[in-house]
Amino acid sequence: MNLYPWLLRPLLFTLDPEWLHHTLIQQLHQLRNQAGLRRLVHQQFSYNHLALHQQIWGLHFPNPLGLAAGFDKDGLAWHWWSDFGFGFAELGTVTPQAQPGNPPPRLFRLPQDQGIINRMGFNNQGVAHLEQQLTGNWGSKNRQIPLGINLGKGKNTPLDQAWRDYLYGFQCLKNYGDYFVINVSSPNTPNLRDLQVQSLLKPILEALQQENQGAKPLLIKISPDLENGAIIDLLELVTTYDLAGVVATNTTITRPSLKSPHAQETGGLSGRPLTRRSTEVIHLIYQQTHGQLPIIGVGGIFSTADAWEKITAGACLLQIYTGWVYQGPGIVKAILSGLAEKLTLLNFTTMTQAVGLAHHSG
């Protein structure tokens, strides 16, 4: 039984959310070399089942559940994420130079809605700092799971020059990330989401792929607030520039029937209120690309049922953030064991077979 929501969460939720998050990351960073402690955490929270293993983009994923971007922006705790049971983790969003982000308060819990609103604004220590975190520990013996890097543009960079920021981040970090995500969909950097239109997105994709030359999987993270027609238009560019996949979705600026006191704060909303729309977007992408484009599904995953719904909509990998905050670290093992049980009951031997269900789901 997961006691976190009943015992620990009420205490933690009395603390300022950004302070708590910062403290957690800093503590994990300081304890990163404590092998005995990491072994205990691994024994408590990890789960391994052969059916959950996957090969995607030539990378081995021990399970499909990853940590979403935004949780470990500066790569301070990357050593820990496999011990907490994640099959992969995405670092960032990182910008070319360090930037403070928006003024606090900028992170709000919505407990009655199981959501979070953030308007952090790409606060991070910059590309050079992230490179430093990964340089000294590079090597297969230290890398238990794939690490993605989420790239953003600086707040003051003009939109028509945004391609320079994404290219710079990729050039500096391409030897350290296993895959890269182009973040043009955060609502917390002014006008960033305008980069999802073809005229502004083309120069970014062209510059990155010219530099990349097929060396690394490049994905794009999209907004749930795009109209379906705009998503279809964007997918044309994904195909034209041979992107490796789509992360669906980022946070939303909509406020669907929320009850919590902070419901009208500006910023991106994540968690349970995003579950339905993110699944709709996943299924739309799957249908439009005939199941040939890998999709990382993210948005409101709190249980095995939520994860399974994303998988059968067409996602081959999943990410969580808000669910981890509300359910605690035990959520990873609970979801993975539930997925393995479903696969066994359906006589599926691989996750790929489960994703194939999307062919028959509408």
C-alpha positions in Angstrom: 0.0 0.0 0.0 1.3 3.4 -0.9 1.3 5.5 2.3 2.9 8.6 0.7 -0.4 10.3 -0.2 -1.8 9.8 3.3 1.2 10.3 5.6 4.0 12.2 3.9 2.3 14.3 1.2 0.2 16.3 3.7 3.4 17.3 5.5 5.3 18.1 2.4 2.5 20.2 0.9 2.7 22.6 3.9 6.1 23.6 2.5 6.7 26.1 -0.4 6.7 23.9 -3.6 9.7 25.6 -5.3 11.8 25.5 -2.1 10.9 21.8 -1.6 11.8 20.9 -5.1 15.1 22.8 -5.0 16.0 21.1 -1.7 15.3 17.7 -3.0 17.4 18.1 -6.1 20.3 19.6 -4.1 20.2 16.7 -1.6 20.2 14.1 -4.3 23.1 15.9 -5.9 25.1 15.9 -2.7 24.3 12.2 -2.1 25.0 11.0 -5.6 28.1 9.0 -4.6 26.4 7.2 -1.7 26.4 3.8 -3.3 24.7 2.0 -0.3 21.9 4.5 -0.2 21.3 4.4 -3.9 21.2 0.6 -3.7 18.5 0.8 -1.0 16.5 3.2 -3.1 16.9 1.0 -6.1 15.7 -2.1 -4.2 12.7 -0.2 -2.9 11.5 1.6 -6.0 12.7 -0.1 -9.1 10.9 -2.9 -11.1 12.2 -5.1 -13.8 10.2 -7.2 -16.3 11.5 -8.5 -19.6 8.3 -7.5 -21.4 8.8 -3.8 -20.5 12.2 -3.6 -22.2 12.3 -1.8 -25.6 14.8 -0.9 -28.3 13.9 2.5 -29.8 16.3 4.7 -31.8 19.0 2.1 -31.2 18.7 2.8 -27.4 17.8 0.3 -24.8 14.9 1.4 -22.5 14.6 -1.0 -19.5 11.0 0.2 -19.1 8.7 2.8 -20.9 8.2 5.2 -17.9 10.5 8.2 -17.9 10.9 11.4 -15.8 9.7 14.4 -17.8 11.7 17.5 -18.5 11.5 20.3 -15.9 12.2 18.2 -12.9 16.0 18.0 -13.2 16.7 21.1 -15.3 20.4 21.2 -14.6 21.2 17.5 -14.5 22.2 17.6 -10.9 20.4 14.4 -9.9 20.6 12.3 -13.1 22.5 9.6 -11.4 19.5 8.8 -9.3 16.7 8.4 -11.8 17.3 4.8 -12.6 17.4 4.0 -8.9 14.0 5.5 -8.6 12.8 3.0 -11.2 12.6 5.3 -14.3 13.4 3.7 -17.7 14.8 7.0 -19.0 15.0 10.7 -17.9 14.9 14.0 -19.7 17.0 16.8 -18.5 16.4 20.5 -19.0 14.9 22.6 -20.4 18.3 24.1 -20.9 19.1 27.5 -22.6 22.4 28.7 -24.1 23.1 31.0 -21.1 22.0 30.8 -17.5 18.8 32.7 -16.8 16.7 33.2 -13.6 13.3 32.6 -15.1 10.2 34.5 -14.0 9.9 36.1 -10.6 8.4 34.0 -7.8 6.0 32.8 -6.7 5.8 30.8 -9.9 4.9 27.2 -8.8 1.4 26.4 -7.4 -0.1 23.1 -6.3 -3.8 22.4 -7.1 -4.5 19.5 -4.7 -8.3 19.4 -5.4 -7.6 19.0 -9.1 -4.4 16.9 -8.8 -2.6 19.5 -10.8 0.3 22.0 -10.8 0.5 25.4 -12.4 4.0 26.6 -13.2 5.4 29.8 -14.8 9.0 29.1 -14.1 10.2 30.5 -17.5 13.1 28.2 -18.3 15.1 29.0 -15.1 18.3 27.0 -15.5 22.1 27.3 -15.2 22.8 27.1 -18.9 24.4 24.8 -21.4 27.9 25.0 -20.0 26.8 24.0 -16.5 24.8 21.0 -17.8 27.7 19.9 -19.9 29.9 20.0 -16.8 27.4 17.8 -14.9 27.5 15.2 -17.6 31.2 15.4 -18.7 32.8 13.9 -15.6 30.4 11.0 -15.5 30.1 10.1 -19.1 30.5 6.4 -20.0 28.3 3.4 -20.3 29.3 2.0 -16.9 27.6 5.0 -15.2 24.7 5.4 -17.6 22.0 2.9 -16.6 19.2 4.5 -18.6 19.0 6.8 -21.7 19.2 10.5 -20.9 17.3 13.0 -23.1 18.1 16.7 -23.2 15.4 19.2 -23.7 16.5 22.4 -25.6 15.0 25.8 -25.3 15.7 29.4 -26.4 16.8 32.3 -24.2 14.0 34.6 -23.1 15.4 37.6 -24.9 16.3 35.9 -28.2 14.1 37.2 -31.1 11.9 34.5 -32.6 13.6 34.8 -36.0 17.0 34.1 -34.3 15.7 31.2 -32.2 17.4 28.6 -34.4 20.8 29.9 -33.2 19.9 29.0 -29.6 18.7 25.5 -30.3 21.7 24.9 -32.6 24.1 26.1 -30.0 22.6 24.0 -27.3 22.7 20.9 -29.5 26.3 21.6 -30.6 27.5 21.8 -27.0 25.6 18.8 -25.7 25.3 16.4 -28.6 27.9 14.1 -27.2 26.2 13.9 -23.8 22.5 13.3 -24.6 21.1 10.1 -25.9 18.2 11.9 -27.6 17.2 15.6 -27.9 13.9 17.4 -27.6 13.1 20.8 -29.3 10.9 22.6 -26.8 8.8 25.2 -28.7 5.7 24.7 -26.6 6.2 26.0 -23.1 3.7 28.8 -22.3 6.1 30.5 -19.9 8.6 32.1 -22.3 7.0 35.0 -24.1 5.8 34.0 -27.6 7.8 30.8 -27.6 4.8 28.8 -28.8 4.7 30.9 -31.9 7.7 28.8 -33.0 5.3 25.9 -33.7 4.2 27.7 -37.0 6.0 26.4 -40.1 7.7 29.6 -41.1 9.5 29.8 -37.7 10.0 26.1 -37.1 11.6 25.4 -40.4 14.9 27.2 -39.8 15.2 25.5 -36.4 14.7 22.0 -37.8 16.9 22.7 -40.8 19.8 24.0 -38.7 19.6 21.1 -36.2 19.4 18.4 -38.8 22.2 19.8 -40.9 24.4 19.7 -37.8 23.0 16.4 -36.6 23.4 14.3 -39.8 21.4 11.5 -38.3 23.7 11.1 -35.3 21.1 11.6 -32.6 17.3 11.2 -32.3 15.7 14.6 -32.5 12.1 15.0 -31.2 9.8 18.0 -30.9 7.6 18.7 -27.9 4.2 20.2 -28.8 1.4 22.0 -27.0 -1.9 20.5 -26.2 -3.5 23.8 -27.0 -2.9 23.5 -30.7 -5.9 22.9 -32.9 -5.9 19.5 -34.5 -5.3 21.1 -37.9 -2.2 22.9 -36.7 -0.9 19.6 -35.3 -1.4 18.0 -38.7 0.5 20.8 -40.3 3.3 20.5 -37.8 3.5 16.8 -38.5 4.3 17.6 -42.1 7.5 19.3 -41.0 8.3 16.4 -38.7 8.2 14.1 -41.7 10.0 16.5 -44.0 12.9 17.0 -41.6 12.9 13.3 -40.6 12.5 13.9 -36.8 12.7 10.8 -34.7 9.5 11.4 -32.7 7.1 13.7 -30.9 6.6 14.4 -27.2 2.9 14.9 -26.6 2.2 17.1 -24.7 3.5 20.1 -22.9 1.4 22.0 -20.3 -1.8 23.8 -21.1 -3.0 27.4 -20.6 -6.6 26.3 -20.5 -8.4 26.0 -17.1 -11.0 23.2 -17.4 -13.4 23.3 -14.4 -10.8 23.6 -11.7 -11.6 23.8 -8.0 -8.4 24.6 -6.3 -7.6 28.1 -4.9 -4.7 28.8 -7.2 -6.7 27.7 -10.3 -6.5 31.1 -12.0 -2.8 31.6 -11.7 -1.1 32.2 -15.0 1.3 29.6 -16.4 1.2 26.0 -17.7 -1.2 23.5 -16.1 -0.1 19.9 -15.7 -1.5 16.8 -14.1 -4.9 15.3 -14.0 -6.7 18.1 -15.9 -4.4 17.4 -18.9 -5.0 13.7 -19.1 -7.7 13.6 -21.7 -6.3 16.2 -24.1 -2.8 14.8 -24.1 -4.2 11.3 -24.9 -6.3 12.8 -27.8 -3.2 14.4 -29.2 -1.2 11.2 -29.0 -3.9 9.3 -30.8 -4.2 12.0 -33.5 -0.4 11.8 -34.1 -0.5 8.0 -34.2 -3.3 8.0 -36.7 -1.7 10.7 -38.9 1.7 9.0 -39.0 0.2 5.5 -39.3 2.0 4.3 -36.2 5.4 4.8 -37.7 6.5 7.7 -35.6 7.6 7.1 -31.9 5.5 9.1 -29.5 6.5 10.0 -25.9 3.2 10.4 -24.0 3.1 12.8 -21.1 0.2 14.5 -19.3 -1.8 13.4 -16.3 -0.4 9.9 -15.7 -1.2 8.8 -12.2 -1.9 5.1 -12.5 -1.5 2.0 -14.6 -4.9 2.7 -16.2 -3.7 6.2 -17.3 -0.4 4.7 -18.6 -2.2 2.0 -20.5 -4.6 4.5 -22.0 -1.6 6.5 -23.4 0.0 3.3 -24.7 -3.1 2.1 -26.5 -3.6 5.6 -27.9 -0.2 5.1 -29.6 2.6 6.2 -27.2 5.6 3.8 -27.0 7.2 5.7 -24.1 5.7 7.7 -21.2 6.8 10.5 -18.9 5.5 11.6 -15.5 6.1 14.7 -13.3 3.0 15.8 -11.5 2.0 12.2 -10.8 5.3 11.7 -9.0 4.6 14.8 -6.9 1.2 13.6 -5.9 1.7 9.9 -5.6 5.3 9.8 -4.4 8.2 7.7 -5.7 6.3 4.5 -5.3 4.2 5.5 -8.4 6.9 4.2 -10.8 6.9 0.6 -9.5 3.1 0.6 -9.1 2.6 1.6 -12.8 5.3 -0.7 -14.2 4.1 -3.8 -12.2 0.6 -3.0 -13.4 1.7 -2.8 -17.0 3.6 -6.0 -16.8 0.5 -7.7 -15.4 -1.7 -6.4 -18.2 0.8 -7.6 -20.8 0.8 -11.0 -19.2 -2.9 -11.2 -19.1 -3.2 -10.3 -22.7 -0.4 -12.7 -23.6 1.7 -9.9 -24.9 5.5 -10.5 -24.7 6.6 -7.0 -25.6 5.5 -3.4 -25.2 5.5 -3.1 -29.0 2.5 -5.4 -29.1 0.6 -3.2 -26.7 1.3 -0.1 -28.8 -0.1 -2.0 -31.7 -3.5 -1.9 -30.0 -3.8 1.6 -31.3 -4.4 0.2 -34.7 -7.8 -1.0 -33.4 -8.8 1.8 -31.0 -10.5 4.0 -33.4 
